Amino acid sequence: MTGSAPRGRGSSLEPLGRRESLRDRVRNALRAGIISGELAPGAVYSAPALGARFDVSPTPVREAMLDLVKEGLVVSVPNKGFRVTEVSERDLDDLASIRLLIEPPTVREAVPRIPPGELPALRELAQAIVDAAERGDLIGYIEADRVFHLTLLGHAGNRRLVDVVSELRSQTRLLGLIPLLESGRLGQSAAEHHALLDLVEAGDAEEAEAMTHRHIGHVRGLWAGGP
């Protein structure tokens, strides 16, 4: 089927990082839309329709979609647009298992390396997640969550690991976020990021590791619409 551009949840193209080009911002927003399910698995979307959604021309949308083809998130459909790829439950289980092996111990390593002067910036990123949840902006929520976690992991000092986690996160699907938003519980999940930073600020690396483990469990369970 051919999907129309999703509407109605206040998604935006507000830049979350420095020096983002329009193409980068469109790509990040489209990636977040795929992860959240606002761009439905198996649906085909045209660049003009998505351009109208984000109030940009079709050109940066088409360029961004070609980037997402390389990431395996969409496939090109000649003369129609781009089809969102589907991910199996087994794939989601495998992705979550790999993330559990990598992210919690990396957070533990990062905690003692985070300079106190960096905490306000991390707080700002955590608040962006809360703000997106309050707006009902799933695309903004996913993108803010991505930036927060990759920034936190980056303090461990392993750039290649951050790239691997970024790719794993891109392949994840969080179709349970829409029911969470509609039930009003997404704000509770958003607040976990400030709670994690409380542990970071206190220097409690072990508990920060444990909380990250629980957080990823939410991704595979409640957030992804699973048990």
Solvent accessible surface area in square Angstrom, and as a share of the most:
residue,aa,sasa,rsa
1,M,165,0.74
2,T,95,0.55
3,G,13,0.12
4,S,89,0.57
5,A,10,0.07
6,P,22,0.14
7,R,196,0.71
8,G,79,0.76
9,R,62,0.23
10,G,52,0.50
11,S,24,0.16
12,S,37,0.24
13,L,25,0.13
14,E,117,0.52
15,P,76,0.48
16,L,51,0.25
17,G,35,0.33
18,R,206,0.75
19,R,221,0.81
20,E,46,0.21
21,S,55,0.36
22,L,76,0.38
23,R,92,0.33
24,D,40,0.21
25,R,69,0.25
26,V,0,0.00
27,R,46,0.17
28,N,11,0.06
29,A,5,0.04
30,L,1,0.00
31,R,19,0.07
32,A,2,0.01
33,G,0,0.00
34,I,0,0.00
35,I,9,0.04
36,S,0,0.00
37,G,15,0.14
38,E,14,0.06
39,L,3,0.02
40,A,33,0.25
41,P,45,0.28
42,G,18,0.18
43,A,1,0.01
44,V,3,0.02
45,Y,7,0.03
46,S,30,0.19
47,A,4,0.03
48,P,75,0.47
49,A,34,0.26
50,L,1,0.00
51,G,1,0.01
52,A,79,0.61
53,R,44,0.16
54,F,19,0.08
55,D,131,0.68
56,V,31,0.18
57,S,62,0.40
58,P,48,0.30
59,T,76,0.44
60,P,14,0.09
61,V,0,0.00
62,R,107,0.39
63,E,62,0.28
64,A,0,0.00
65,M,0,0.00
66,L,88,0.44
67,D,21,0.11
68,L,0,0.00
69,V,52,0.30
70,K,172,0.73
71,E,58,0.26
72,G,37,0.36
73,L,0,0.00
74,V,1,0.00
75,V,65,0.37
76,S,67,0.43
77,V,21,0.12
78,P,107,0.67
79,N,161,0.83
80,K,127,0.54
81,G,14,0.13
82,F,13,0.05
83,R,96,0.35
84,V,0,0.00
85,T,32,0.19
86,E,129,0.58
87,V,39,0.22
88,S,57,0.37
89,E,113,0.51
90,R,172,0.63
91,D,67,0.35
92,L,13,0.06
93,D,64,0.33
94,D,61,0.31
95,L,23,0.11
96,A,11,0.09
97,S,60,0.39
98,I,72,0.36
99,R,9,0.03
100,L,50,0.25
101,L,138,0.69
102,I,36,0.18
103,E,2,0.01
104,P,3,0.02
105,P,37,0.23
106,T,7,0.04
107,V,2,0.01
108,R,90,0.33
109,E,84,0.38
110,A,0,0.00
111,V,7,0.04
112,P,104,0.65
113,R,138,0.50
114,I,17,0.09
115,P,67,0.42
116,P,110,0.69
117,G,63,0.61
118,E,73,0.33
119,L,25,0.12
120,P,90,0.56
121,A,49,0.38
122,L,2,0.01
123,R,63,0.23
124,E,128,0.57
125,L,29,0.14
126,A,0,0.00
127,Q,72,0.32
128,A,25,0.19
129,I,0,0.00
130,V,22,0.13
131,D,52,0.27
132,A,1,0.00
133,A,9,0.07
134,E,135,0.61
135,R,120,0.44
136,G,13,0.12
137,D,0,0.00
138,L,0,0.00
139,I,3,0.01
140,G,11,0.11
141,Y,1,0.00
142,I,8,0.04
143,E,16,0.07
144,A,2,0.02
145,D,6,0.03
146,R,44,0.16
147,V,25,0.15
148,F,0,0.00
149,H,6,0.03
150,L,21,0.10
151,T,53,0.31
152,L,0,0.00
153,L,3,0.01
154,G,32,0.30
155,H,40,0.18
156,A,6,0.05
157,G,65,0.63
158,N,73,0.37
159,R,155,0.56
160,R,199,0.73
161,L,40,0.20
162,V,2,0.01
163,D,75,0.39
164,V,71,0.41
165,V,0,0.00
166,S,27,0.18
167,E,115,0.51
168,L,20,0.10
169,R,23,0.08
170,S,7,0.04
171,Q,43,0.19
172,T,10,0.06
173,R,6,0.02
174,L,11,0.05
175,L,78,0.39
176,G,4,0.04
177,L,0,0.00
178,I,40,0.20
179,P,75,0.47
180,L,3,0.02
181,L,35,0.17
182,E,123,0.55
183,S,65,0.42
184,G,57,0.55
185,R,107,0.39
186,L,2,0.01
187,G,34,0.33
188,Q,125,0.56
189,S,10,0.06
190,A,0,0.00
191,A,51,0.40
192,E,35,0.16
193,H,1,0.00
194,H,46,0.20
195,A,39,0.30
196,L,5,0.03
197,L,0,0.00
198,D,77,0.40
199,L,36,0.18
200,V,8,0.05
201,E,105,0.47
202,A,81,0.63
203,G,50,0.48
204,D,58,0.30
205,A,22,0.17
206,E,134,0.60
207,E,65,0.29
208,A,0,0.00
209,E,40,0.18
210,A,39,0.30
211,M,25,0.11
212,T,2,0.01
213,H,92,0.41
214,R,122,0.44
215,H,10,0.04
216,I,2,0.01
217,G,37,0.36
218,H,63,0.28
219,V,9,0.05
220,R,40,0.15
221,G,11,0.10
222,L,84,0.42
223,W,2,0.01
224,A,15,0.11
225,G,58,0.56
226,G,26,0.25
227,P,163,1.03
